[in-house]
């Protein structure tokens, strides 16, 4: 997993609430057996017109937002299906972080496991960032260790993150490798709670 | 802080490591696997030279990509490859697979319970958000992403933050025409699509206690549509009666021992929850969604709202967009909405009682699928459901009325297989998500109960409550005695 420490990038505003994972990556693109290559299908039904040409009204297609790496959006981002293809698509497209007042639980976990930083900011901060976006494209710097989002004019917003998620993101650590250090605990649990084979 | 609830008890019984950095490592009793969210997980194992720790606690099936006319003829090469890759992975890693030729195969959340794999007190995960279904048995069951699937395959454990609990009381006197689907849609419409975020629900109250297991599964299934990863119901005699003699349920002395253990799985009288809500269903009527998330719903005697009814600007804009997508004018009577596709099935409503309720409505109204309705699909949730329904003659009722009687699979719930609604189609669907494009690009989904879907198939529109209450009530509120 790619570690996340400090990232500066262009912020693209997606002014919608309850963006579900069916919108982030529609189901017709879930049949691949690889983790890569999903960025081309990100927000497919919004990004492309029925004839397959880019929808000029969709914000990601606007020239000013080319190369954006930080997505600014509204509450309950990533709701619905558990598909990890959603953070894979966002990360493959080039996003490193998503700023929102809240995230759906499963999406949040999936994002953290892929080095895509979900930043929960107060509603007032999100509102202020949308106001800032209305004035034109801007960059932000996210410092995970300091837990801050800073703008070039000095405005800074603090955010909370579970210390364990923070630690693993900063180190880019593989969860399974961490857990394998607890193998003795797993074996002790299994010895104390013998589970007969279930699926015979 | 939650204490003494059934969730706390299950959590405490599954600790491998407590609170390392604030996350607990919990043991997983049952891991369900399907073709869509597992290939990258198995690939990860292979690359790292890891094995599956408990193949005997892992069960795989094929459901999302399966064609429901002939499951063995898969024209889409990418869908076929995903299925072949699952077969290869199950073979290489020793994971039991209910393959397409198995007479026990079906939608993963239908077959787990009906085979007795799903049992009270278990921790159950699957790379699928509707894993919450299994909570109906008093199991702690939730959906996970593919990285977590890989983690469970390798270690049989997961790192999780200790859950917050919310007690969801469902109380009152239920009208006979009101189904479990109406109750869960009504709950989400009342409290919103994210009120469960960060919580695990415990459903309680007289209405829940009176529900059959299949009704409880419908309710728990849609917990995720309220934002809750899991929703569960303490097991009781209804649970035990359902489980007894199921193929993988304990037998003989082991059954008696298990039952005694499960009977203790209730929240203490003085249990404390992190939150609590109460939903009185006494005035509830059948529910139809009008928008693009499950909380955008109204009762059948209602109308499509106006964006200006909403104070919050973001919500107003969401409703405006939803109505534009759904091609609905504010003020339209719900019962005046005309549909041209009907889908009865899915992990929400693809069980025997659901098919009985729909068949009963078909019999009661009589006649044929309305000429406006281009396709009406009935898709049993599993081979077992299909066999039982055919033994009761439900297939003949549907076929005689012009419905298509299909093979089991996820079908038109999410259109990863050939069952897709075309652009602009308006679908009465018993599934769980009415998101944009869910049933096919630009298709318009109205979530309803099986009884309402059957009504829409025969009349070409949704039921007016006054004219239809007797018909819908005759469907037994989906409570499913044989037709």
Interface residues (C-beta under 8 A of the other chain):
Chain A: X15 X16 X17 X18 X20 X22 X23 X26 X27 X28 X30 X31 X32 X33 X34 X35 X45 X50 X74 X75 X76 X79 X80 X81 X82 X83 X84 X87 X102 X104 X105 X106 X109 X110 X113 X114 X162 X163 X164 X167 X175 X176 X178 X179 X180 X182 X185 X186 X189 X190 X193 X195 X197 X198 X199 X200
Chain B: X13 X15 X16 X17 X20 X21 X22 X23 X25 X27 X29 X30 X36 X37 X39 X40 X43 X48 X50 X53 X54 X56 X57 X58 X59 X64 X65 X76 X78 X79 X81 X82 X85 X96 X117 X127 X128 X129 X142 X143 X144 X145 X146 X147 X148 X150 X151 X154 X155 X156 X157 X159 X161 X193 X194 X197 X198 X224 X225 X227 X229 X248 X293 X314 X315 X317 X318 X321 X414 X415 X416 X423 X433 X435 X436 X437 X438 X441 X442
